[in-house]
Amino acid sequence: MLSLGQWISTNLFQITVHPIGGANMSRDGTAQLGVTSEFGELLTGEGGKCYEGIVILDGSVVPAALGVNPFATITALAERSIEAVARKKGIEIDYDTKNGTCF
């Protein structure tokens, strides 16, 4: 019988994971049914109040496995959250200025 390490080294395969959940988006906007608002803001547990300045922008807000690579979903949620929080704080995002070039 092979040990797990021997089996892995003889079968040479790759495993990847996409951590999902842990700070799930609330279904009702309160901490009763989730950890974050629909924009990733951390709920305090007092109704729909959120902690100021704490926004979760990774896969932990996704409540369950999606069945496909979650990269695009996580990216879309993060962009949506940033836009909403910026709008809420009166911050204008400059979409016209290009990023620097790579060397």
Backbone as XML, in Angstrom:
<?xml version="1.0"?>
<chain id="A" units="angstrom">
  <residue number="1" name="MET">
    <atom name="N" x="0.853" y="-1.192" z="0.000"/>
    <atom name="CA" x="0.000" y="0.000" z="0.000"/>
    <atom name="C" x="0.886" y="1.238" z="0.000"/>
  </residue>
  <residue number="2" name="LEU">
    <atom name="N" x="0.563" y="2.197" z="-0.879"/>
    <atom name="CA" x="1.320" y="3.436" z="-0.972"/>
    <atom name="C" x="0.853" y="4.444" z="0.073"/>
  </residue>
  <residue number="3" name="SER">
    <atom name="N" x="1.813" y="5.219" z="0.589"/>
    <atom name="CA" x="1.442" y="6.337" z="1.456"/>
    <atom name="C" x="0.869" y="7.432" z="0.556"/>
  </residue>
  <residue number="4" name="LEU">
    <atom name="N" x="0.219" y="8.405" z="1.140"/>
    <atom name="CA" x="-0.350" y="9.500" z="0.360"/>
    <atom name="C" x="0.747" y="10.214" z="-0.424"/>
  </residue>
  <residue number="5" name="GLY">
    <atom name="N" x="1.876" y="10.492" z="0.213"/>
    <atom name="CA" x="2.985" y="11.158" z="-0.451"/>
    <atom name="C" x="3.500" y="10.364" z="-1.638"/>
  </residue>
  <residue number="6" name="GLN">
    <atom name="N" x="3.618" y="9.044" z="-1.480"/>
    <atom name="CA" x="4.077" y="8.187" z="-2.584"/>
    <atom name="C" x="3.043" y="8.190" z="-3.716"/>
  </residue>
  <residue number="7" name="TRP">
    <atom name="N" x="1.780" y="8.116" z="-3.368"/>
    <atom name="CA" x="0.724" y="8.101" z="-4.381"/>
    <atom name="C" x="0.742" y="9.395" z="-5.182"/>
  </residue>
  <residue number="8" name="ILE">
    <atom name="N" x="0.867" y="10.533" z="-4.475"/>
    <atom name="CA" x="0.895" y="11.828" z="-5.156"/>
    <atom name="C" x="2.105" y="11.916" z="-6.077"/>
  </residue>
  <residue number="9" name="SER">
    <atom name="N" x="3.279" y="11.509" z="-5.588"/>
    <atom name="CA" x="4.479" y="11.629" z="-6.414"/>
    <atom name="C" x="4.454" y="10.684" z="-7.610"/>
  </residue>
  <residue number="10" name="THR">
    <atom name="N" x="3.759" y="9.565" z="-7.519"/>
    <atom name="CA" x="3.699" y="8.646" z="-8.662"/>
    <atom name="C" x="2.584" y="9.008" z="-9.636"/>
  </residue>
  <residue number="11" name="ASN">
    <atom name="N" x="1.573" y="9.728" z="-9.191"/>
    <atom name="CA" x="0.465" y="10.090" z="-10.078"/>
    <atom name="C" x="0.567" y="11.518" z="-10.607"/>
  </residue>
  <residue number="12" name="LEU">
    <atom name="N" x="1.472" y="12.301" z="-10.061"/>
    <atom name="CA" x="1.765" y="13.658" z="-10.538"/>
    <atom name="C" x="0.538" y="14.422" z="-11.024"/>
  </residue>
  <residue number="13" name="PHE">
    <atom name="N" x="-0.244" y="14.888" z="-10.082"/>
    <atom name="CA" x="-1.399" y="15.704" z="-10.443"/>
    <atom name="C" x="-1.371" y="16.985" z="-9.643"/>
  </residue>
  <residue number="14" name="GLN">
    <atom name="N" x="-2.156" y="17.936" z="-10.064"/>
    <atom name="CA" x="-2.188" y="19.224" z="-9.415"/>
    <atom name="C" x="-3.562" y="19.448" z="-8.802"/>
  </residue>
  <residue number="15" name="ILE">
    <atom name="N" x="-3.573" y="19.989" z="-7.592"/>
    <atom name="CA" x="-4.821" y="20.313" z="-6.919"/>
    <atom name="C" x="-4.841" y="21.821" z="-6.701"/>
  </residue>
  <residue number="16" name="THR">
    <atom name="N" x="-5.944" y="22.458" z="-7.045"/>
    <atom name="CA" x="-6.110" y="23.871" z="-6.733"/>
    <atom name="C" x="-7.432" y="24.029" z="-5.988"/>
  </residue>
  <residue number="17" name="VAL">
    <atom name="N" x="-7.481" y="25.019" z="-5.147"/>
    <atom name="CA" x="-8.715" y="25.283" z="-4.410"/>
    <atom name="C" x="-9.065" y="26.758" z="-4.546"/>
  </residue>
  <residue number="18" name="HIS">
    <atom name="N" x="-10.309" y="27.040" z="-4.405"/>
    <atom name="CA" x="-10.796" y="28.412" z="-4.411"/>
    <atom name="C" x="-11.563" y="28.606" z="-3.101"/>
  </residue>
  <residue number="19" name="PRO">
    <atom name="N" x="-10.902" y="29.178" z="-2.082"/>
    <atom name="CA" x="-11.596" y="29.370" z="-0.801"/>
    <atom name="C" x="-12.854" y="30.218" z="-0.978"/>
  </residue>
  <residue number="20" name="ILE">
    <atom name="N" x="-13.959" y="29.675" z="-0.571"/>
    <atom name="CA" x="-15.251" y="30.346" z="-0.705"/>
    <atom name="C" x="-15.920" y="30.352" z="0.667"/>
  </residue>
  <residue number="21" name="GLY">
    <atom name="N" x="-16.636" y="31.406" z="0.962"/>
    <atom name="CA" x="-17.415" y="31.481" z="2.192"/>
    <atom name="C" x="-16.597" y="31.927" z="3.387"/>
  </residue>
  <residue number="22" name="GLY">
    <atom name="N" x="-17.274" y="32.053" z="4.507"/>
    <atom name="CA" x="-16.632" y="32.475" z="5.742"/>
    <atom name="C" x="-17.087" y="33.857" z="6.174"/>
  </residue>
  <residue number="23" name="ALA">
    <atom name="N" x="-17.374" y="34.711" z="5.208"/>
    <atom name="CA" x="-17.897" y="36.054" z="5.488"/>
    <atom name="C" x="-19.045" y="36.306" z="4.505"/>
  </residue>
  <residue number="24" name="ASN">
    <atom name="N" x="-19.979" y="35.397" z="4.513"/>
    <atom name="CA" x="-21.066" y="35.400" z="3.522"/>
    <atom name="C" x="-21.844" y="36.702" z="3.466"/>
  </residue>
  <residue number="25" name="MET">
    <atom name="N" x="-22.227" y="37.058" z="2.239"/>
    <atom name="CA" x="-23.085" y="38.208" z="2.008"/>
    <atom name="C" x="-24.463" y="37.898" z="2.602"/>
  </residue>
  <residue number="26" name="SER">
    <atom name="N" x="-25.008" y="38.838" z="3.348"/>
    <atom name="CA" x="-26.308" y="38.643" z="3.988"/>
    <atom name="C" x="-27.434" y="38.612" z="2.967"/>
  </residue>
  <residue number="27" name="ARG">
    <atom name="N" x="-28.390" y="37.724" z="3.210"/>
    <atom name="CA" x="-29.567" y="37.660" z="2.329"/>
    <atom name="C" x="-30.588" y="38.733" z="2.642"/>
  </residue>
  <residue number="28" name="ASP">
    <atom name="N" x="-30.546" y="39.262" z="3.879"/>
    <atom name="CA" x="-31.557" y="40.253" z="4.263"/>
    <atom name="C" x="-30.966" y="41.586" z="4.720"/>
  </residue>
  <residue number="29" name="GLY">
    <atom name="N" x="-29.655" y="41.770" z="4.543"/>
    <atom name="CA" x="-29.019" y="43.028" z="4.920"/>
    <atom name="C" x="-28.709" y="43.164" z="6.395"/>
  </residue>
  <residue number="30" name="THR">
    <atom name="N" x="-28.924" y="42.090" z="7.169"/>
    <atom name="CA" x="-28.594" y="42.108" z="8.601"/>
    <atom name="C" x="-27.633" y="40.974" z="8.916"/>
  </residue>
  <residue number="31" name="ALA">
    <atom name="N" x="-27.046" y="41.027" z="10.095"/>
    <atom name="CA" x="-26.114" y="39.985" z="10.515"/>
    <atom name="C" x="-26.830" y="38.703" z="10.934"/>
  </residue>
  <residue number="32" name="GLN">
    <atom name="N" x="-28.152" y="38.711" z="10.893"/>
    <atom name="CA" x="-28.898" y="37.490" z="11.215"/>
    <atom name="C" x="-28.695" y="36.425" z="10.142"/>
  </residue>
  <residue number="33" name="LEU">
    <atom name="N" x="-28.519" y="36.863" z="8.893"/>
    <atom name="CA" x="-28.400" y="35.913" z="7.784"/>
    <atom name="C" x="-27.126" y="36.090" z="6.971"/>
  </residue>
  <residue number="34" name="GLY">
    <atom name="N" x="-26.096" y="36.681" z="7.568"/>
    <atom name="CA" x="-24.836" y="36.852" z="6.868"/>
    <atom name="C" x="-23.873" y="37.722" z="7.650"/>
  </residue>
  <residue number="35" name="VAL">
    <atom name="N" x="-22.704" y="37.935" z="7.073"/>
    <atom name="CA" x="-21.636" y="38.679" z="7.739"/>
    <atom name="C" x="-21.417" y="40.043" z="7.098"/>
  </residue>
  <residue number="36" name="THR">
    <atom name="N" x="-21.685" y="40.143" z="5.793"/>
    <atom name="CA" x="-21.445" y="41.402" z="5.093"/>
    <atom name="C" x="-22.715" y="41.900" z="4.406"/>
  </residue>
  <residue number="37" name="SER">
    <atom name="N" x="-22.703" y="43.194" z="4.100"/>
    <atom name="CA" x="-23.785" y="43.778" z="3.305"/>
    <atom name="C" x="-23.628" y="43.309" z="1.868"/>
  </residue>
  <residue number="38" name="GLU">
    <atom name="N" x="-24.545" y="43.742" z="1.006"/>
    <atom name="CA" x="-24.456" y="43.361" z="-0.402"/>
    <atom name="C" x="-23.239" y="43.973" z="-1.083"/>
  </residue>
  <residue number="39" name="PHE">
    <atom name="N" x="-22.575" y="44.916" z="-0.409"/>
    <atom name="CA" x="-21.370" y="45.535" z="-0.961"/>
    <atom name="C" x="-20.109" y="45.127" z="-0.205"/>
  </residue>
  <residue number="40" name="GLY">
    <atom name="N" x="-20.195" y="44.079" z="0.598"/>
    <atom name="CA" x="-19.014" y="43.564" z="1.289"/>
    <atom name="C" x="-18.658" y="44.287" z="2.575"/>
  </residue>
  <residue number="41" name="GLU">
    <atom name="N" x="-19.476" y="45.239" z="2.995"/>
    <atom name="CA" x="-19.195" y="45.959" z="4.238"/>
    <atom name="C" x="-19.525" y="45.049" z="5.429"/>
  </residue>
  <residue number="42" name="LEU">
    <atom name="N" x="-18.643" y="45.010" z="6.408"/>
    <atom name="CA" x="-18.809" y="44.133" z="7.568"/>
    <atom name="C" x="-19.936" y="44.633" z="8.460"/>
  </residue>
  <residue number="43" name="LEU">
    <atom name="N" x="-20.941" y="43.781" z="8.663"/>
    <atom name="CA" x="-22.099" y="44.140" z="9.493"/>
    <atom name="C" x="-21.727" y="44.083" z="10.974"/>
  </residue>
  <residue number="44" name="THR">
    <atom name="N" x="-22.299" y="45.007" z="11.778"/>
    <atom name="CA" x="-21.984" y="45.068" z="13.205"/>
    <atom name="C" x="-22.810" y="44.096" z="14.041"/>
  </residue>
  <residue number="45" name="GLY">
    <atom name="N" x="-23.951" y="43.680" z="13.518"/>
    <atom name="CA" x="-24.862" y="42.846" z="14.303"/>
    <atom name="C" x="-26.036" y="43.652" z="14.835"/>
  </residue>
  <residue number="46" name="GLU">
    <atom name="N" x="-26.030" y="44.961" z="14.567"/>
    <atom name="CA" x="-27.116" y="45.847" z="14.976"/>
    <atom name="C" x="-27.909" y="46.244" z="13.736"/>
  </residue>
  <residue number="47" name="GLY">
    <atom name="N" x="-28.867" y="45.421" z="13.365"/>
    <atom name="CA" x="-29.661" y="45.688" z="12.171"/>
    <atom name="C" x="-28.788" y="45.660" z="10.933"/>
  </residue>
  <residue number="48" name="GLY">
    <atom name="N" x="-28.895" y="46.696" z="10.108"/>
    <atom name="CA" x="-28.104" y="46.771" z="8.885"/>
    <atom name="C" x="-26.868" y="47.656" z="9.020"/>
  </residue>
  <residue number="49" name="LYS">
    <atom name="N" x="-26.495" y="48.023" z="10.262"/>
    <atom name="CA" x="-25.325" y="48.883" z="10.468"/>
    <atom name="C" x="-24.050" y="48.141" z="10.107"/>
  </residue>
  <residue number="50" name="CYS">
    <atom name="N" x="-23.107" y="48.881" z="9.513"/>
    <atom name="CA" x="-21.818" y="48.310" z="9.118"/>
    <atom name="C" x="-20.686" y="49.035" z="9.833"/>
  </residue>
  <residue number="51" name="TYR">
    <atom name="N" x="-19.585" y="48.324" z="10.045"/>
    <atom name="CA" x="-18.389" y="48.962" z="10.574"/>
    <atom name="C" x="-17.839" y="49.909" z="9.515"/>
  </residue>
  <residue number="52" name="GLU">
    <atom name="N" x="-17.461" y="51.085" z="9.917"/>
    <atom name="CA" x="-16.936" y="52.090" z="8.996"/>
    <atom name="C" x="-15.577" y="51.666" z="8.442"/>
  </residue>
  <residue number="53" name="GLY">
    <atom name="N" x="-15.468" y="51.635" z="7.127"/>
    <atom name="CA" x="-14.176" y="51.402" z="6.489"/>
    <atom name="C" x="-13.719" y="49.965" z="6.364"/>
  </residue>
  <residue number="54" name="ILE">
    <atom name="N" x="-14.531" y="48.995" z="6.782"/>
    <atom name="CA" x="-14.138" y="47.591" z="6.632"/>
    <atom name="C" x="-14.977" y="46.971" z="5.516"/>
  </residue>
  <residue number="55" name="VAL">
    <atom name="N" x="-14.303" y="46.639" z="4.415"/>
    <atom name="CA" x="-14.980" y="46.064" z="3.252"/>
    <atom name="C" x="-14.243" y="44.795" z="2.856"/>
  </residue>
  <residue number="56" name="ILE">
    <atom name="N" x="-14.977" y="43.715" z="2.719"/>
    <atom name="CA" x="-14.391" y="42.420" z="2.365"/>
    <atom name="C" x="-14.572" y="42.211" z="0.868"/>
  </residue>
  <residue number="57" name="LEU">
    <atom name="N" x="-13.457" y="42.002" z="0.158"/>
    <atom name="CA" x="-13.489" y="41.988" z="-1.299"/>
    <atom name="C" x="-12.934" y="40.701" z="-1.896"/>
  </residue>
  <residue number="58" name="ASP">
    <atom name="N" x="-13.061" y="39.599" z="-1.199"/>
    <atom name="CA" x="-12.533" y="38.345" z="-1.748"/>
    <atom name="C" x="-13.628" y="37.285" z="-1.806"/>
  </residue>
  <residue number="59" name="GLY">
    <atom name="N" x="-13.240" y="36.057" z="-2.065"/>
    <atom name="CA" x="-14.187" y="34.961" z="-2.220"/>
    <atom name="C" x="-14.939" y="34.583" z="-0.960"/>
  </residue>
  <residue number="60" name="SER">
    <atom name="N" x="-14.534" y="35.122" z="0.184"/>
    <atom name="CA" x="-15.225" y="34.753" z="1.416"/>
    <atom name="C" x="-16.661" y="35.270" z="1.463"/>
  </residue>
  <residue number="61" name="VAL">
    <atom name="N" x="-17.007" y="36.264" z="0.641"/>
    <atom name="CA" x="-18.390" y="36.768" z="0.634"/>
    <atom name="C" x="-19.324" y="35.891" z="-0.184"/>
  </residue>
  <residue number="62" name="VAL">
    <atom name="N" x="-18.767" y="35.019" z="-1.012"/>
    <atom name="CA" x="-19.581" y="34.111" z="-1.830"/>
    <atom name="C" x="-20.071" y="32.980" z="-0.929"/>
  </residue>
  <residue number="63" name="PRO">
    <atom name="N" x="-21.377" y="32.797" z="-0.803"/>
    <atom name="CA" x="-21.909" y="31.863" z="0.182"/>
    <atom name="C" x="-21.739" y="30.374" z="-0.119"/>
  </residue>
  <residue number="64" name="ALA">
    <atom name="N" x="-21.534" y="30.010" z="-1.369"/>
    <atom name="CA" x="-21.435" y="28.584" z="-1.709"/>
    <atom name="C" x="-20.616" y="28.417" z="-2.983"/>
  </residue>
  <residue number="65" name="ALA">
    <atom name="N" x="-20.147" y="27.205" z="-3.205"/>
    <atom name="CA" x="-19.389" y="26.919" z="-4.415"/>
    <atom name="C" x="-20.238" y="27.217" z="-5.641"/>
  </residue>
  <residue number="66" name="LEU">
    <atom name="N" x="-19.608" y="27.764" z="-6.664"/>
    <atom name="CA" x="-20.325" y="28.183" z="-7.866"/>
    <atom name="C" x="-20.394" y="27.103" z="-8.936"/>
  </residue>
  <residue number="67" name="GLY">
    <atom name="N" x="-19.554" y="26.094" z="-8.833"/>
    <atom name="CA" x="-19.536" y="25.033" z="-9.833"/>
    <atom name="C" x="-18.580" y="25.318" z="-10.980"/>
  </residue>
  <residue number="68" name="VAL">
    <atom name="N" x="-18.050" y="26.536" z="-11.020"/>
    <atom name="CA" x="-17.059" y="26.930" z="-12.027"/>
    <atom name="C" x="-15.985" y="27.753" z="-11.316"/>
  </residue>
  <residue number="69" name="ASN">
    <atom name="N" x="-14.897" y="28.028" z="-12.006"/>
    <atom name="CA" x="-13.858" y="28.874" z="-11.439"/>
    <atom name="C" x="-14.475" y="30.218" z="-11.039"/>
  </residue>
  <residue number="70" name="PRO">
    <atom name="N" x="-14.336" y="30.629" z="-9.775"/>
    <atom name="CA" x="-15.022" y="31.832" z="-9.295"/>
    <atom name="C" x="-14.292" y="33.148" z="-9.579"/>
  </residue>
  <residue number="71" name="PHE">
    <atom name="N" x="-13.188" y="33.109" z="-10.330"/>
    <atom name="CA" x="-12.389" y="34.312" z="-10.559"/>
    <atom name="C" x="-13.221" y="35.496" z="-11.055"/>
  </residue>
  <residue number="72" name="ALA">
    <atom name="N" x="-14.001" y="35.298" z="-12.102"/>
    <atom name="CA" x="-14.770" y="36.402" z="-12.682"/>
    <atom name="C" x="-15.840" y="36.909" z="-11.714"/>
  </residue>
  <residue number="73" name="THR">
    <atom name="N" x="-16.473" y="35.997" z="-11.001"/>
    <atom name="CA" x="-17.519" y="36.390" z="-10.039"/>
    <atom name="C" x="-16.916" y="37.212" z="-8.904"/>
  </residue>
  <residue number="74" name="ILE">
    <atom name="N" x="-15.795" y="36.756" z="-8.359"/>
    <atom name="CA" x="-15.138" y="37.471" z="-7.263"/>
    <atom name="C" x="-14.676" y="38.850" z="-7.741"/>
  </residue>
  <residue number="75" name="THR">
    <atom name="N" x="-14.117" y="38.917" z="-8.944"/>
    <atom name="CA" x="-13.663" y="40.191" z="-9.502"/>
    <atom name="C" x="-14.837" y="41.153" z="-9.682"/>
  </residue>
  <residue number="76" name="ALA">
    <atom name="N" x="-15.942" y="40.662" z="-10.232"/>
    <atom name="CA" x="-17.121" y="41.505" z="-10.446"/>
    <atom name="C" x="-17.685" y="42.012" z="-9.118"/>
  </residue>
  <residue number="77" name="LEU">
    <atom name="N" x="-17.752" y="41.138" z="-8.121"/>
    <atom name="CA" x="-18.255" y="41.559" z="-6.806"/>
    <atom name="C" x="-17.342" y="42.613" z="-6.187"/>
  </residue>
  <residue number="78" name="ALA">
    <atom name="N" x="-16.028" y="42.429" z="-6.311"/>
    <atom name="CA" x="-15.070" y="43.394" z="-5.751"/>
    <atom name="C" x="-15.204" y="44.752" z="-6.440"/>
  </residue>
  <residue number="79" name="GLU">
    <atom name="N" x="-15.300" y="44.753" z="-7.762"/>
    <atom name="CA" x="-15.442" y="46.016" z="-8.492"/>
    <atom name="C" x="-16.746" y="46.717" z="-8.134"/>
  </residue>
  <residue number="80" name="ARG">
    <atom name="N" x="-17.819" y="45.952" z="-8.032"/>
    <atom name="CA" x="-19.126" y="46.509" z="-7.660"/>
    <atom name="C" x="-19.063" y="47.120" z="-6.263"/>
  </residue>
  <residue number="81" name="SER">
    <atom name="N" x="-18.423" y="46.413" z="-5.335"/>
    <atom name="CA" x="-18.309" y="46.895" z="-3.955"/>
    <atom name="C" x="-17.495" y="48.178" z="-3.871"/>
  </residue>
  <residue number="82" name="ILE">
    <atom name="N" x="-16.361" y="48.217" z="-4.577"/>
    <atom name="CA" x="-15.521" y="49.415" z="-4.556"/>
    <atom name="C" x="-16.290" y="50.619" z="-5.102"/>
  </residue>
  <residue number="83" name="GLU">
    <atom name="N" x="-16.995" y="50.422" z="-6.205"/>
    <atom name="CA" x="-17.777" y="51.515" z="-6.788"/>
    <atom name="C" x="-18.843" y="52.009" z="-5.812"/>
  </residue>
  <residue number="84" name="ALA">
    <atom name="N" x="-19.533" y="51.082" z="-5.148"/>
    <atom name="CA" x="-20.595" y="51.459" z="-4.216"/>
    <atom name="C" x="-20.052" y="52.197" z="-2.999"/>
  </residue>
  <residue number="85" name="VAL">
    <atom name="N" x="-18.960" y="51.703" z="-2.437"/>
    <atom name="CA" x="-18.377" y="52.348" z="-1.254"/>
    <atom name="C" x="-17.820" y="53.718" z="-1.626"/>
  </residue>
  <residue number="86" name="ALA">
    <atom name="N" x="-17.179" y="53.827" z="-2.780"/>
    <atom name="CA" x="-16.656" y="55.130" z="-3.227"/>
    <atom name="C" x="-17.802" y="56.125" z="-3.402"/>
  </residue>
  <residue number="87" name="ARG">
    <atom name="N" x="-18.878" y="55.686" z="-4.046"/>
    <atom name="CA" x="-20.046" y="56.546" z="-4.269"/>
    <atom name="C" x="-20.625" y="57.001" z="-2.922"/>
  </residue>
  <residue number="88" name="LYS">
    <atom name="N" x="-20.723" y="56.072" z="-1.984"/>
    <atom name="CA" x="-21.272" y="56.361" z="-0.649"/>
    <atom name="C" x="-20.431" y="57.409" z="0.087"/>
  </residue>
  <residue number="89" name="LYS">
    <atom name="N" x="-19.121" y="57.388" z="-0.137"/>
    <atom name="CA" x="-18.212" y="58.317" z="0.542"/>
    <atom name="C" x="-17.923" y="59.572" z="-0.281"/>
  </residue>
  <residue number="90" name="GLY">
    <atom name="N" x="-18.550" y="59.682" z="-1.467"/>
    <atom name="CA" x="-18.340" y="60.851" z="-2.299"/>
    <atom name="C" x="-16.983" y="60.866" z="-2.992"/>
  </residue>
  <residue number="91" name="ILE">
    <atom name="N" x="-16.403" y="59.700" z="-3.194"/>
    <atom name="CA" x="-15.102" y="59.592" z="-3.862"/>
    <atom name="C" x="-15.339" y="59.277" z="-5.338"/>
  </residue>
  <residue number="92" name="GLU">
    <atom name="N" x="-14.711" y="60.051" z="-6.207"/>
    <atom name="CA" x="-14.841" y="59.825" z="-7.642"/>
    <atom name="C" x="-13.702" y="58.924" z="-8.109"/>
  </residue>
  <residue number="93" name="ILE">
    <atom name="N" x="-14.027" y="57.884" z="-8.836"/>
    <atom name="CA" x="-13.018" y="56.973" z="-9.383"/>
    <atom name="C" x="-12.670" y="57.435" z="-10.788"/>
  </residue>
  <residue number="94" name="ASP">
    <atom name="N" x="-11.380" y="57.579" z="-11.047"/>
    <atom name="CA" x="-10.893" y="57.999" z="-12.362"/>
    <atom name="C" x="-10.718" y="56.765" z="-13.242"/>
  </residue>
  <residue number="95" name="TYR">
    <atom name="N" x="-11.635" y="56.560" z="-14.159"/>
    <atom name="CA" x="-11.570" y="55.406" z="-15.057"/>
    <atom name="C" x="-10.802" y="55.712" z="-16.344"/>
  </residue>
  <residue number="96" name="ASP">
    <atom name="N" x="-10.472" y="56.991" z="-16.564"/>
    <atom name="CA" x="-9.837" y="57.386" z="-17.812"/>
    <atom name="C" x="-8.314" y="57.283" z="-17.799"/>
  </residue>
  <residue number="97" name="THR">
    <atom name="N" x="-7.682" y="57.536" z="-16.644"/>
    <atom name="CA" x="-6.230" y="57.488" z="-16.558"/>
    <atom name="C" x="-5.748" y="56.060" z="-16.660"/>
  </residue>
  <residue number="98" name="LYS">
    <atom name="N" x="-4.806" y="55.838" z="-17.571"/>
    <atom name="CA" x="-4.276" y="54.484" z="-17.767"/>
    <atom name="C" x="-3.239" y="54.156" z="-16.695"/>
  </residue>
  <residue number="99" name="ASN">
    <atom name="N" x="-3.136" y="52.872" z="-16.363"/>
    <atom name="CA" x="-2.096" y="52.417" z="-15.437"/>
    <atom name="C" x="-0.732" y="52.542" z="-16.101"/>
  </residue>
  <residue number="100" name="GLY">
    <atom name="N" x="0.329" y="52.461" z="-15.290"/>
    <atom name="CA" x="1.690" y="52.518" z="-15.818"/>
    <atom name="C" x="1.995" y="51.318" z="-16.686"/>
  </residue>
  <residue number="101" name="THR">
    <atom name="N" x="3.109" y="51.376" z="-17.383"/>
    <atom name="CA" x="3.508" y="50.280" z="-18.252"/>
    <atom name="C" x="4.426" y="49.326" z="-17.516"/>
  </residue>
  <residue number="102" name="CYS">
    <atom name="N" x="4.457" y="48.093" z="-17.953"/>
    <atom name="CA" x="5.342" y="47.081" z="-17.377"/>
    <atom name="C" x="6.685" y="47.148" z="-18.069"/>
  </residue>
  <residue number="103" name="PHE">
    <atom name="N" x="7.719" y="46.852" z="-17.354"/>
    <atom name="CA" x="9.070" y="46.870" z="-17.939"/>
    <atom name="C" x="9.500" y="45.486" z="-18.307"/>
  </residue>
</chain>
